[in-house]
Amino acid sequence: AERREIAHTVRNVGIVEADERRLHNVTLRFDGYIEKLFVNVTGQSVTRGQPLFELYSPDLVSAQREYLTTRNARSALAKAEPWLQSGMQGLAESSLERLRNWGISDSELASLEREGKARHGLTVRSPASGVVMEKSAIAGSRVSAGDVLFKIADLSLIWIMAEVYEQDIGFIQAGQRVQARLDAFPGRTFEGRVAFVYPALNPVTRTAKVRVELPNPKGLLKPMMYAQL
């Protein structure tokens, strides 16, 4: 007699995907022109706060000048009637809030306040650390508000999406341990956990999707790789 774990093992295959919660789109909230690209290759690794490109926007320059004008007028009216000072204060705060709503960082606003003059260009930085999955930004091109210029994925944690057959789905629960093997790394096993069992069954294949999460600190696991689970 011997002690051993008695378990029902389910075997399946899956495809590596980026974690949807770790995807970031780089967009603008105003129109402008890309003057210089600092990151210009798909697949390049970036860190949070790293410059992506430099942008010129007539609207942004105009908004900066509007704020500086109201700020200077507020200072000039320091001895004016209180209602006039209050009105100018409101205009200055409204101009500043407009810049914040456009996504201008606090450091950029601090520079504007300190230098007292509108800046010609704006440096747009990466919102997260990760890998550039898609890039549509081109130096010299005109961009509009809402255009997706970069898609950045943090691949330090990845998903493997598996299609589990109907007869096996009852054995699968969130939190269960998963062993994954990939053709790219023969003889090596990666450990993960079942994160979610999707509620709907595919009526054609009679399978349900199961999401497995695996840590990927070294970036070995790449989207669209096949895995044996």
C-alpha positions as CSV (number, residue, x, y, z in Angstrom):
1,A,0.0,0.0,0.0
2,E,1.2,3.5,-0.6
3,R,-0.1,7.1,-0.1
4,R,-0.8,9.0,-3.3
5,E,-3.1,11.7,-4.6
6,I,-6.2,10.4,-6.3
7,A,-7.3,12.9,-8.9
8,H,-9.1,13.1,-12.2
9,T,-6.7,14.7,-14.7
10,V,-8.2,16.6,-17.6
11,R,-6.0,17.1,-20.6
12,N,-6.5,19.8,-23.3
13,V,-4.8,22.3,-25.5
14,G,-5.0,26.1,-25.3
15,I,-3.6,29.3,-26.9
16,V,-1.6,31.9,-25.1
17,E,-3.2,35.3,-25.0
18,A,-2.4,38.7,-23.4
19,D,-4.3,39.5,-20.2
20,E,-7.1,41.8,-21.3
21,R,-6.8,43.7,-18.0
22,R,-3.2,44.5,-18.9
23,L,-3.8,46.0,-22.3
24,H,-3.3,49.7,-22.8
25,N,-4.3,51.9,-25.7
26,V,-2.4,55.2,-26.3
27,T,-4.8,57.8,-27.6
28,L,-5.2,61.6,-27.7
29,R,-8.0,63.8,-26.6
30,F,-7.2,66.5,-29.1
31,D,-5.9,66.8,-32.7
32,G,-2.2,67.3,-33.4
33,Y,0.8,66.3,-35.5
34,I,3.5,63.8,-34.6
35,E,6.9,65.5,-34.9
36,K,9.2,62.9,-33.5
37,L,8.9,59.2,-32.6
38,F,11.0,57.8,-29.7
39,V,9.4,54.3,-30.0
40,N,9.0,53.2,-33.6
41,V,9.2,49.4,-33.6
42,T,6.5,46.9,-33.0
43,G,7.6,44.5,-30.3
44,Q,9.8,47.0,-28.5
45,S,9.7,46.8,-24.7
46,V,8.7,50.0,-22.9
47,T,8.5,51.1,-19.3
48,R,5.9,53.2,-17.6
49,G,6.5,56.9,-18.2
50,Q,8.9,56.3,-21.1
51,P,8.6,58.9,-23.9
52,L,6.7,57.5,-26.9
53,F,6.5,60.5,-29.2
54,E,6.6,64.3,-29.4
55,L,3.4,66.1,-30.5
56,Y,2.5,69.5,-31.8
57,S,-1.1,70.7,-31.4
58,P,-2.3,74.2,-32.2
59,D,-5.3,73.5,-29.9
60,L,-3.0,72.6,-27.1
61,V,-0.8,75.7,-27.6
62,S,-4.0,77.9,-27.7
63,A,-5.2,76.3,-24.4
64,Q,-1.9,76.9,-22.7
65,R,-1.9,80.6,-23.8
66,E,-5.5,81.0,-22.6
67,Y,-4.5,79.7,-19.1
68,L,-1.4,81.9,-18.9
69,T,-3.4,85.0,-20.0
70,T,-6.1,84.4,-17.3
71,R,-3.4,83.7,-14.7
72,N,-1.5,86.9,-15.5
73,A,-4.8,88.9,-15.5
74,R,-5.7,87.5,-12.1
75,S,-2.3,88.7,-10.7
76,A,-2.8,92.1,-12.3
77,L,-6.2,92.5,-10.7
78,A,-4.9,91.7,-7.2
79,K,-6.3,95.1,-6.0
80,A,-9.5,95.0,-8.0
81,E,-13.0,94.4,-6.7
82,P,-13.5,91.0,-5.1
83,W,-16.1,89.9,-7.6
84,L,-13.7,90.7,-10.4
85,Q,-10.9,88.8,-8.8
86,S,-13.2,85.8,-8.2
87,G,-14.4,85.8,-11.8
88,M,-10.8,85.8,-13.1
89,Q,-9.9,83.1,-10.7
90,G,-12.7,81.0,-12.0
91,L,-11.5,81.5,-15.6
92,A,-8.0,80.5,-14.7
93,E,-9.1,77.3,-12.9
94,S,-11.4,76.4,-15.8
95,S,-8.5,76.8,-18.3
96,L,-6.3,74.6,-16.1
97,E,-9.0,72.0,-15.7
98,R,-9.4,71.9,-19.5
99,L,-5.7,71.0,-19.8
100,R,-6.0,68.3,-17.2
101,N,-9.1,66.8,-19.0
102,W,-6.9,66.5,-22.1
103,G,-4.6,64.3,-20.2
104,I,-1.7,66.8,-19.6
105,S,0.3,65.5,-16.7
106,D,0.9,67.3,-13.4
107,S,4.6,67.6,-14.2
108,E,3.8,69.3,-17.6
109,L,1.4,71.7,-15.9
110,A,4.0,72.5,-13.2
111,S,6.5,73.3,-16.0
112,L,3.9,75.6,-17.7
113,E,3.3,77.4,-14.3
114,R,7.0,77.7,-13.6
115,E,8.2,78.9,-17.1
116,G,5.2,81.1,-17.8
117,K,5.1,80.4,-21.5
118,A,3.3,78.0,-23.8
119,R,5.3,74.9,-24.9
120,H,5.4,74.2,-28.6
121,G,5.6,70.4,-28.2
122,L,4.1,67.8,-25.8
123,T,5.9,64.6,-25.0
124,V,3.4,61.7,-24.8
125,R,4.6,58.9,-22.4
126,S,3.8,55.2,-22.0
127,P,0.9,54.6,-19.5
128,A,2.4,51.2,-18.5
129,S,5.3,48.9,-18.8
130,G,5.0,46.2,-21.4
131,V,5.5,45.4,-25.1
132,V,4.3,47.4,-28.1
133,M,1.8,45.0,-29.8
134,E,0.6,47.5,-32.4
135,K,1.8,50.8,-33.7
136,S,0.0,53.2,-36.1
137,A,2.0,56.3,-35.1
138,I,4.2,57.7,-38.0
139,A,6.5,60.7,-37.7
140,G,5.0,63.7,-39.5
141,S,1.5,62.4,-39.6
142,R,-1.6,64.2,-38.4
143,V,-3.6,62.4,-35.7
144,S,-7.1,63.0,-34.4
145,A,-8.7,62.7,-31.0
146,G,-9.5,59.1,-30.3
147,D,-7.0,57.6,-32.8
148,V,-5.3,54.5,-31.2
149,L,-1.6,55.2,-31.8
150,F,0.0,52.4,-29.7
151,K,-1.3,49.2,-28.2
152,I,0.8,48.1,-25.2
153,A,0.5,44.8,-23.4
154,D,2.0,43.9,-20.0
155,L,2.9,40.2,-20.5
156,S,4.2,39.6,-17.0
157,L,1.0,37.6,-16.5
158,I,-0.6,35.9,-19.4
159,W,-3.7,33.9,-20.2
160,I,-4.1,30.5,-21.8
161,M,-7.5,30.0,-23.3
162,A,-8.6,26.4,-23.5
163,E,-11.7,24.8,-25.0
164,V,-12.8,22.0,-22.6
165,Y,-15.2,19.3,-23.7
166,E,-18.6,19.1,-22.2
167,Q,-18.0,15.8,-20.5
168,D,-15.0,17.3,-18.6
169,I,-16.3,20.7,-17.8
170,G,-17.8,19.5,-14.5
171,F,-14.4,18.7,-13.2
172,I,-13.0,22.2,-13.7
173,Q,-13.2,24.8,-11.0
174,A,-11.5,28.2,-10.4
175,G,-8.3,27.9,-8.4
176,Q,-7.3,24.4,-9.6
177,R,-3.7,23.9,-10.4
178,V,-2.7,23.6,-14.1
179,Q,0.5,22.3,-15.7
180,A,1.3,23.7,-19.1
181,R,3.8,22.5,-21.6
182,L,4.8,24.3,-24.8
183,D,6.5,23.0,-27.9
184,A,8.9,26.0,-27.7
185,F,10.3,24.7,-24.4
186,P,10.4,20.8,-24.6
187,G,10.7,19.1,-21.2
188,R,9.7,22.2,-19.3
189,T,6.5,22.7,-17.3
190,F,4.9,26.0,-16.4
191,E,2.6,26.2,-13.4
192,G,-0.7,28.2,-13.4
193,R,-4.2,28.2,-12.0
194,V,-7.7,28.1,-13.4
195,A,-9.0,31.7,-13.2
196,F,-12.4,31.5,-14.8
197,V,-14.8,29.0,-16.4
198,Y,-17.0,30.8,-18.9
199,P,-20.7,30.3,-18.4
200,A,-21.7,29.5,-22.0
201,L,-21.2,26.3,-24.1
202,N,-20.3,26.5,-27.8
203,P,-23.2,24.6,-29.4
204,V,-21.1,23.6,-32.4
205,T,-18.0,22.2,-30.7
206,R,-19.8,21.3,-27.4
207,T,-16.9,22.9,-25.5
208,A,-16.7,25.7,-22.9
209,K,-13.9,28.2,-22.6
210,V,-11.6,28.0,-19.6
211,R,-9.2,30.8,-18.7
212,V,-5.9,29.8,-17.1
213,E,-3.5,32.4,-15.7
214,L,0.3,31.9,-15.6
215,P,3.0,34.2,-14.4
216,N,5.4,35.2,-17.2
217,P,8.1,37.3,-15.5
218,K,10.8,36.6,-18.2
219,G,8.4,37.0,-21.1
220,L,9.0,33.4,-22.4
221,L,5.3,32.8,-23.1
222,K,4.2,34.8,-26.1
223,P,0.7,35.4,-27.5
224,M,-0.6,32.8,-30.0
225,M,1.7,30.0,-28.7
226,Y,0.0,26.6,-28.4
227,A,0.0,24.9,-25.0
228,Q,-0.8,21.4,-23.7
229,L,-2.6,21.6,-20.4
